[in-house]
Amino acid sequence: MRFLFKTDYGQDIALARHGGHRFWYGALLVLLLAAPWLFAEYWLAQLTFVLIYSIVGLGLMLLAGFTGLFSIGHAAFLGVGAYTQAVFVEMGAPFALALALSGLLSAAVGVIVGLPALRVKGIYLGIATLSFGFIVEEVLARWESVTKGNTGMHVGAPDLFGLKLDTAASFYFLCLAVTVAATLAILNLLRSPTGRAFVAIRDSEISAQSMGIHLARYKTLSFALSAALAGIGGALYAHKLSFISPDQFNILQSIDLLLMVVIGGLGSVHGAFLGAIFLISMPQAIALGKDWLPPAIGQAPGLQALVYGAVLIAFVLFEPLGLYGRWLKVRTWLQLFPFYRRGMFRRQKSFQKSERVR
């Protein structure tokens, strides 16, 4: 078991709490840097998708996990970023400028969504964001002069300061760099007063307001930052797919994104990455498992949706903290063995926000 003796207030907000963190995260970074030489091109492509979805997941985790505002239309921000990148690259804009504009335009759209959403909470906020997702999908399909409608748009390989990133390895390194930058930005944001304000709003809006936190300002900021990360992820997603169409950013994509952060573990940065790994690896696991199932089950068209639904229900009922919560329990068991006590993680009764003021 590791005991941490803190002698400085700065240790409370340090990114690496002890030497073990520095070692394992350093080893993970070395493994990711060596991935193009360790994995085949197919698995490198899957790892690239994991990085892209992790960027989007970090944004949605900031909104849902740390601010407590759920969005069921987050694929709309993904689509705005993807189409912004495609349009500006087609116009001849540099890749870096197009990527920045994708994030900024998505953030602006997030502000537009966040302002009306200030008056609604819970399921009503989910319905509002769901409606926004349908609106964006319809706009992308009907605005043919810009988006080419349902015909779709082709997106070429990114050109970064004269360097053509047209290989799987070069584009992977680009996604890795953006993912590391986004992760460091989120970690630094969460240990700042702004990040602590987000968490206070999530825990209790009344208590946060009584401490002088401007609810409207911070909720809108959370929507903007979350949408910006989704837009940046959408820009990279467009380059990776090389072809985008409005039906790729529908309600099913939004549900997948929400499923990603819930299963990964709400309220944890690690959960965004674990959820992205789950989202990318689950279809592969289902495809491999079809050969072991009877033909009537393995060839059923709704098998993947059935498995997704069953996994989500299982996590909600038995592990609401997600994959990262399960890892914390396993780690604690290993640290305390053989003195682990049953019931240590027994769930306590949770109260709705309306019940906190009674």
N, C-alpha and C positions, 0 to 999 in steps of 0.2 A: 504494500500500500504506500502511496506517495503522500507526504505531508508538505504543504506549502506554508512557509513562514514568510509573511509579508512584512517588509521593513520600509516600504515607500508607497505613497498613495498612487503613484504611477503604475504599480503592479496590478491594480484593479482594472485598468483599462488597456493593459498590454495585449497585443495581438497574440503573442506566444506566452502562455502562462509559465511554462517550465521547459527544461531541456528536451523532454520527451516530445512536446509539440514541435519544437524546431527540427528535431531529428526526423519524425515521421512525415511532416509536411515537406521537408526538404527531399526525403526519399521519394515521396509521391511526385514532386516536381521533376526530379531526375527521371523517373519512370515515364512521365508524360513527354518529356523532351526526347527520350529515346524511343518513343512509340513507333515512329515511322520505320525504324530499323528492326523492331521486335514483332510487329504485327503485319499481316497481309493487307493488301489495299482495301479489301472489303471491310475488314474489322477496323481499319483506320477511318474509313468513311463513317462507320457506326459511331466511333469515338468522337468524330467531328460533330455529328448530330447531337451527341450527349453534351458537348460543350455549348452548342448553340441553344439547346433547350435549357441548359443550366443558366445562361444569361437571362432568358425569358423567365425562368423559374425564380431567379433572384429578385426580379422586379415584382412578380406576383407574390413572392414570400414577403417582401417589404410591405405590400398593400394588405394582404390577407393575414399573414402570420404575425406581423409586428404592429400593424395599425388596426387590424380587426375589421377591415372593409373587404367584403367578398365581391369578386367580379366573375360573372358567368359569360362575359363577352370579351375576354382578354385577347382572343384571336383577332379581334378587330384591330387592335394596336399592332399586332404582328403583321397584319395585312397592310396597314398604313405604312409601316416601315419598309416592307418588301416592295410595295409599288413606288414609294418615294425613291428608293434606291434604284429601281429599274428605270424610272423615268429620267432621273438626273444623269445616270450613267449613259443612257441612250442619247441624251443631249450633249454628251461630251464632258461632263463635269468630272473632276478627279475623284478617285474612289474615297479618299479621306473626307473630302468636302461632302460628297453624297451621303456617306455614313453619318457624319455629324448632322446633316439636314434631316436624315431619317429619324434620328433621335429627337431633334428639336421639334419637328412637325408632329411626331407621335406624342411628345410631351404637351404640345399645344392642344391637341385633340383630347388628351387626358384631362387637361384643365377644363375644357368645355364639358366633358362628361362629369367631372368632379363637382362642378358648381351646382347643377341641379340635384346631384346625389347627396348634397349636404342635408337635405330635408327628409331623406328616407334612410331607414336602417334595416338590417337583417335581410329577410327574404324580399322585401320591397326594393332594396338596393340591388339584389341579384336580378330581379325582374327588370329594373331600369337598365342595368348593364347588358342584360340579354337582349333587350329591345335595341340598344345601341349597336350591338353586334349584327343584328339583322339589317339595320339601316346601312352600316358600312359595307356589308356584303352586297347589298342592292346597289349602292352607289358605285362600287367597283365594277359591277356587272353592267351598269347602264351608262357610265361615263366613258363611252367608247373612244372619244377623241383623245383621251389621255391614257386610259388603261387598256384600250383595245377590247374591252368587254369580255365576253366569255371566250373569245378567241385566245386570250392569254398573251403574255409577253415573254420573250426570250431575254435572258440576262447572261451576258458574257462573263468570262473570268475577270476578277478584279485586277486592276493595274495600280500598284502601290508605288508612287514616285518613280515610274518608269520600269518597275520590276513586275513582269507578268506572272501572276500567281495562278498558273494554269495546271499545276500538278496537285495531286491529292496531299502530298506532304507539305507543300508550301502553303496551301489554303488551311491545312490543319494547324500549322504554326501561327497563322494569322488569327484563327479562332481561339487558340490557346492564349495568345497575348491579350486579346480582348476580354476573355473570360477572367484571366488573372487580374486585369485592371478593374473590371466590374466587381469582382469579389473584394478586392482591397478597398474600393470605394464604398461598398455596402458596409464592410466591417468598420471602417472609420466613421461612416455616417451613424451607425448604431451606437457607437461609444461617445458620440457628440450630444450636446443638448437637444438637437433636433431629433435624433434617434430615440433618446429617452422620452421626448414628448410623444412620439409615435406609440411607444409601448404604454405610456400612461393613458393615452386615448383608448388603446385596446382594452386595458384592464378596467377602466371606469371613466366614462366621459365626464360625469359629474365631478369626480375627484380631480380630474385633469383641469377642468374649467375653473374649479375653486382655487387651483394653484396658479392661475393666470395664463394657462395655455389657450391660445386662440384656436378653437376647434376648426373653424372654417378654413383658416390659413393652412394649418398643418394637414388637414384631410386633403385639401386641394393639392398641396405639395406632394403628398404621398401618391396621389393619383398621377401627377405629372412625372415623378421619378420612375414609378412603376411602368408607365406607358413609354417613357424614354428607353428604358432597358429592353422592353418588348420590341420597340421599333428598331433598335440596334440588332437585336437577335433576328428580327424579320429581314433586315438588310442582308445579313450573312446567310440566312435561310434561302433567300432568293438566289444568291450566287451559288450556293451549294446545289440547289435543284436545277438551276439553269433555265427553268421555265415555271412561271407562276400563273395561276388563274383564280378568279374569285371563289370558286368552290373549295379551294384549299384552306380558306380561312372562315369556315362555317362554325356552327354551334358545336359540332363534334370535336373540332380542334380546341374550342374553349373548354369543353368538358375534360378533354385530355390534359390540358394545362392545369386545371383545378385539381384533377385527380393526381397529378404529379406532385403538387405541393402537399396535399393531404396525406398521401401515402408516404412521401418522403419524411414528413414530420413538420407540422406547422410550428412557427416560432423558432426555427433554427436555420442557419445558413447551410449547414450540412444537409438538411432536408431537401434543399433545392437540387443538390447534386445527386443525392440518393434517389430522389423522385425522377430525375432525368434518366438515370441509369435504368430504373424500373421501366419507364415509358418506352425506351428504345429496346431493351432486352426482352420484354414480355412478348412482343410479336414473334421474335426469334424463337423463344422457348415454346410458344404455342405451335409454331410451324414444325419444330422438331418433335413435339409430342403428338402431332397428328398421326404419325406413322404407327404409334403404339396403341391408338384408340380404334374401336370398331369403326368401319366406314360410315355407318349411319351418324356417328357423333363427330368423327374427325373431319368429314366433308361438309358438315352443316355450315351454312353461310354466316350464322350469328354466333359462332363459337367464341370469337375474340371478344365480342361485346359481353357475352355471358361470363367469360372468365374475368374480365375487367370488373363487372358488377359484383361478382362473388368476392373478388379480392378486396374491393372497396368496402363492402358490407362487413367482411371479416376484420378489416383494420378498424372500422368505426366501432364495432362491438368489443373487440378483444385487445386492440392496441391503438387507442386514439392518438397517441403521440407519434405514430408512424414508425418508419424504419429506424430513424435516429433515436427515437425513444426506446425501441427494443435494444439497440446497441448500447445505450446508456445502462440499461438493466443488466445486460450480459457483462459489460465492463465492471459494474459494481459487484456482481456476483464473483467474478474472477479476483477482484481486489480483496473482497471480504472472506473468501473461502478459507477455512471451513466455518466461518462465523456468520455466514449469511442467514438472515432471519426471514422467514416467510411472512408475507403481508407487508414488507417494507415499502412496496410501491402500490399498496392498495389505494384505489381511487376514492377520493373524497367527494362528497356531494357538491355539485357545481350549481351556481345560481345564475339566473338570467339577469341581464342588466337592470330590468325593471324591478327586480326583487331586492336590489341592493339599497334602495332608498326607503324600504318599508321599515 
